[in-house]
Structures are given as structure tokens and as C-alpha cells.
Amino acid sequence: MVKKAQKVTCGPATGSDIGCCKVEAIVTVDDRGQMVLPKELRDRAGIQAGDKLAIVGLERYGKTCCISLIKIEEVTEMVKSMLGPVMKEIFQE
């Protein structure tokens, strides 16, 4: 069963609603470690069968506290935008 999303805000409590984060769904992990991303979320994120997702974990006090899923195409673009200028400078020398 998937529960409705609740809106929460990111960043410091300033009284303004930034609206950057929200609980999209609550899912259950089965005994094989699998879970189902709700169809509505997959549709909004443009995730289709066979898509590759990078799993990014954030650690705090030695334990993973947050896990994000990022489409691999987005990760590729992030890497290109960060490393592209550096690599261009290296190869110009």
C-alpha cells in the first residue's frame, strides 16, 4: 500500500516554504531487498522499465541516513559539467 505524499521543507527553518523536498511515497522492502516505485512517481520522474538509476547515499555518524535515486543520464551530465572544463584545461596545456 502506498501512502499519500506529505510536503516538508528543506534547509533552515526560516518561515518560508522552500518546497524542495517532500515524502513522495512510503514503500516496503521485501525479503529479497526489492521495492516497487509507485507508478505515479515513475511517470512524473520519467522512469521506465530498463532505465538505469544511480544510488547515492549520504552518511552521517558512520551510517547511511539518506538514499537518493538519480537517472544515470543525469549523473552523466553532472560529471560532464564538472569535469569537462577541467579536462579541457588539462588537454590545452
C-alpha positions as CSV (number, residue, x, y, z in Angstrom):
1,M,0.0,0.0,0.0
2,V,1.3,3.4,-0.9
3,K,0.5,6.4,1.3
4,K,0.0,9.9,0.0
5,A,2.9,12.3,-0.1
6,Q,3.5,14.8,2.7
7,K,5.2,18.1,1.9
8,V,8.2,19.0,4.0
9,T,10.7,21.8,3.5
10,C,14.5,21.7,3.1
11,G,17.1,23.9,4.6
12,P,16.9,26.0,7.7
13,A,13.6,26.9,9.3
14,T,13.1,30.5,8.1
15,G,9.4,30.5,8.0
16,S,9.3,30.4,4.2
17,D,8.2,27.3,2.3
18,I,11.1,26.3,0.0
19,G,9.2,23.3,-1.2
20,C,12.3,21.4,-2.5
21,C,11.7,18.1,-0.6
22,K,8.7,16.0,0.1
23,V,8.0,12.4,1.0
24,E,6.8,11.0,-2.3
25,A,5.7,7.6,-1.0
26,I,6.3,5.0,1.6
27,V,7.3,1.6,0.2
28,T,8.1,-1.7,1.8
29,V,11.3,-3.6,1.1
30,D,10.6,-7.3,0.7
31,D,12.9,-10.2,1.9
32,R,14.8,-10.1,-1.4
33,G,15.6,-6.4,-0.9
34,Q,13.2,-5.3,-3.6
35,M,10.6,-2.5,-3.6
36,V,8.2,-1.0,-6.0
37,L,8.3,2.6,-7.0
38,P,4.7,3.8,-7.4
39,K,3.5,4.3,-11.0
40,E,2.6,8.0,-10.4
41,L,6.1,8.7,-9.2
42,R,7.7,6.7,-12.1
43,D,5.6,8.7,-14.5
44,R,6.4,12.1,-13.1
45,A,10.2,11.2,-12.9
46,G,10.1,9.7,-16.4
47,I,11.4,6.3,-15.2
48,Q,10.6,3.4,-17.5
49,A,11.4,-0.3,-17.4
50,G,15.1,-0.9,-18.1
51,D,16.2,2.6,-17.1
52,K,19.4,2.7,-15.1
53,L,19.4,4.6,-11.7
54,A,22.4,5.6,-9.7
55,I,22.0,5.1,-5.9
56,V,23.6,7.9,-3.9
57,G,23.9,7.5,-0.2
58,L,24.5,10.2,2.4
59,E,26.3,9.1,5.6
60,R,26.0,10.7,9.0
61,Y,27.9,9.4,12.0
62,G,29.1,6.4,10.0
63,K,25.6,5.2,8.9
64,T,23.8,5.8,5.7
65,C,20.9,8.1,6.6
66,C,19.6,9.1,3.1
67,I,19.4,7.3,-0.2
68,S,18.7,9.1,-3.5
69,L,18.0,7.6,-6.9
70,I,19.2,9.6,-9.9
71,K,18.7,8.7,-13.5
72,I,22.1,7.7,-15.0
73,E,21.7,10.2,-17.8
74,E,21.5,13.0,-15.1
75,V,24.6,11.7,-13.4
76,T,26.5,11.6,-16.7
77,E,25.5,15.2,-17.4
78,M,26.6,16.2,-13.8
79,V,30.0,14.6,-14.3
80,K,30.5,16.2,-17.7
81,S,29.6,19.6,-16.4
82,M,32.1,19.3,-13.5
83,L,34.9,17.5,-15.3
84,G,34.5,18.9,-18.8
85,P,36.1,22.3,-18.1
86,V,38.9,20.7,-16.0
87,M,39.7,18.2,-18.7
88,K,39.6,20.9,-21.4
89,E,42.2,22.9,-19.5
90,I,44.4,19.9,-18.9
91,F,44.4,18.9,-22.6
92,Q,45.2,22.5,-23.7
93,E,48.4,22.5,-21.8
